[in-house]
Amino acid sequence: MLTDAPSPAHLGPFLRVVVGVGARPGAPAEEVLDLVRAALAEAPPAEAALTAFATLDARAGEPGITEAAARLGVPVWAYASEELAAVSVPHPTDAVRAATGTGSVAEAAALRGAGRGAHLVVTKRKTRRVTCAVAASAPIVPGEGAVDARLSGPTDGYIGGDAWTSPTCASPTPTPHATAAMSIDIPADTHDLRHHGDAEVRDEKLIDLAVNVRTHTPPGWLRERIAASLSELAAYPDGRAARAAVASRHDLPPRRVLLTAGAAEAFVLLARALPVRRAVVVHPQFTEPEAALRGAGHTVERVLLREEDGFRLDPAAVPEDADLVVIGNPTNPTSVLHPAAAIAALARPGRTLVVDEAFMDAVPGERESLASRTDLPGLVVLRSLTKTWGLAGLRIGYVLAEPRIIAALERAQPLWPVSTPALAAAEACMSHAALAEAEDAAHRIGVDRAHLLAGLVEFDEVRVVAAAEAPFVLVRIEGAEAVRERLRALGFAARRGDTFPGLDRNWLRLAVRDRATTNRFLQALDQSLLLLG
């Protein structure tokens, strides 16, 4: 059973407003939108702030529903027929019940989505191909249980996740705050924030340019250290040695270090453990921080960096009153390495500044890192051992922050969050020999990246973010979706870019590989561009 938390203030206290939608196959988005808008116009003014669409899971992928939801900037929640059948509705229809299990998809889905204390504020409304109803939840006491929902699949127009894991739903669009150089926005789109590069290669034998893990890893000596730790599995994990090793590596006291099950866990802990009033995420960047914040019920605003500015940060674009700011450095997927001074300028009392440095160890000398800084108020630096050492399946990362933040995150962690093999890997990767190997790998990545960039600029159809400093590059190609599919047919997986806020379907992210692999890829790219005209 999940727990409800307060909804944003502009929805009223603990109020959730959901439009239940039923649609025949092929119903156009305009017909859905017209009916929904008419129903919302009938709703009491205090209950007219829309939270989500809800529907039968068999209808959640209908383009008319998903497009309409996307245009209104809300997620689509999908429910199984047996869930909706359990909801009593005031205006059932026998034919609908026979086909779907519920007497009214619209009314049942609206009530189910609105949750505890829900009531219909607009009963079923119909057109020839669409039905809808509007439900709102009555105020509840925080901490009481609430019904759970599951979001529709990655292609079904939702925002913020592939499963219901949060106390509250993603919130609707607040008033955007304009800036001189960049836009601050809330999602009114269908970016799949839970999409990751591994989905591009899963279950298929392709040359992987979609995942940014260094090839031929983990090295033999690291596999041996991990294997040796298996003899200790009968004991509960003891993270003290690994924590001390991480602290020593960054010249910090252990109380400023928290080991986590990968950086992904750290994002969830930050979202759940810290008080957040106004969260801002700088995009395009890794989407998991925003997904975690939304999953914890926070409203998230976006600062969108622009291609014409080289996707570089202007600290003045971040709202002064933001109390949580998240940025990657070097940034995934743009591969831009922001100056440490520019990011440090975002720090101030009363603000938590989260810097995702998952790829910093792939930068020679780790220049522009803030990992060892202790003079910046509210600074939180996240590191991952996944990329350089090939440990995606082991889940190990860490947080560097002031002790009060570490303590808050640690309280939110379950007991023994990091396994004994992961702790062994963390300790091993902090050794002088390992750091020297990582530095050597960073230099080799730089050489291989230069070779990839030199090949890409030969194509008139390809526009490259040239200031790449990470083990991947970002490119824009008109018709990139078709190019990506053609590359797959030729044996190469590239990471789609349209799941990153601030990018569209004409962007691809390409992992840096050795020269021989890059040469083969460039030949495949040439064929793909020729075949697609």
Phi, psi and omega in degrees: 000134181266172184239132176282144173237166183302138173281164178303153188300328184286357173264354189087163185294119173056033184256132177237127181243122186230136173260119172278135185230132168239139181212142173286154177305133178089358178298128184285156181299324181297321179294320177296313182298315182299317181290318180297315180296321178295320179293317179295328178295335178278343184289150175305142184307321183290347183244021187263007178273107188286135179260315186195161163269150173223143182201177174290140184301329179290345179253355188294336180269003179298126182304324180298321179286312184293322179292319179297317178297317180298320181291334175269355176073034181232159177282167172249123176257135183244140180231145176290157184299324181292331176292316181288328179297334181280354182264126178284131182237149184280339186230068182283156175232129184299320181295320179293320179297319180295326184275327189238345183095347177236150180289339178205110178300315185297310183290317181295317181293321179298313180294318180296318181291323182290337171084203186301136179076015184289148173215151178282124175262340170221117180285182189304130173239147189225149161238193182295324186239358188226143168234152174207159176210156183239128177235151176227146177270141176286157176305140179234169179274126180304140179099344175286152181294156178223158178293155177252156180226164172233141183279155179287168191292175190300334181262009190259016169086020180266166177238126164103014172154169180247004176202153180279108181233006190248163175290328181224170180279167172297142186268157181286177188292124172276177176294121180291152179249112183283151174230169183292321189253334187219164179257144172250126190217160172247152186301126169230048189213191181238033177299129178272095186291346180262004178282133178230163187299334181297337178294338181285338186241352184299132175070009178228147179268091181233152171288123194270106169250011185263334183252136187270020177281134180298138182287161178060037178233160356289152179293163184303316182297327179285321176300322179295319179296320179294315180298321181297331181288344183295337178291348182257010187292342179289338180265153175293148181299140176238107187269007187296315183294317180294320179296318178295323180294317178297316180299315180296320181300327180255009179057048181231158173286150181303333182291351177261013184235138171227125176275139184225163176280070184083165178295333181300319178296322180299319179298320179294317179299316179299318182293328186266332190264335186260142174291130183228126177256314180223103182263135178231130176245130180274121182240162358291138176197176177311131190273348184298323178301315180293319179300319180294318179296315178295321179298333178270005175092011181272144167286138182236129173257155183240134165260116184262112175286148190250146179300319182296341175262011182071021183055034180263150184280133164251107183305332182292345181285343181276128182303137184299327185267008175295129181258359171217124179232132181239131178213148176260147178205115349298151192274134171264120020251004189285338183070015179278134175258109181281145175301138179303324182296323180293319179288318179301331180294344178279344183284142176193158179302140179086001180238139170263120180253110183259120180245116180274104181254039183300333182251009184295329181285357172266004177258120181307128180074358182048037179299149182075009177283146174250010190302323185263005181284134177238004185262357184260120182295136174072012182287132174231121178247130178253137177233151177231144174261005184293315195284307184288325189255001176066049185241030182302324181280350182265333178064086177213131176202187179201162180244137173242122183196173178292153189304325182294324178288317177302317181296320179295319179292321182295325178295332181276347180283148169288166175295144176050059184286338183246129184288161178301314177299323179293322177296319178298319179295317180300314180297317182295322183285353177267357183291160179298320180295319180294318179296323177294320178295319179296321178296318178297319178297322179298319178295318180293323176299320179300319178294314180294325178294318178300323178294318178297314181298319180298322178290321183293323183290351177284344181266121178297332184281350187251129174248124188251140168281098195286338184278040184286135179229357183255177181279036177200162177228155180247131182229152176244129179223125175299128183077032184299330179301313180292323177297317180297319179293322178293321177299322178299318179296334179267003172101013183237135176255124175244152183275122176297147183258348189285354176275353177267121176305136182098347177243162177237190187287000177268009181250145173227145172252134184237123177287146177282130177232180181295166187299320182296316178296319179297319179298318178295320178297316181298324176294318178295321178296318178301314179297319182296317180292322179293315182294332182265007174076000000 
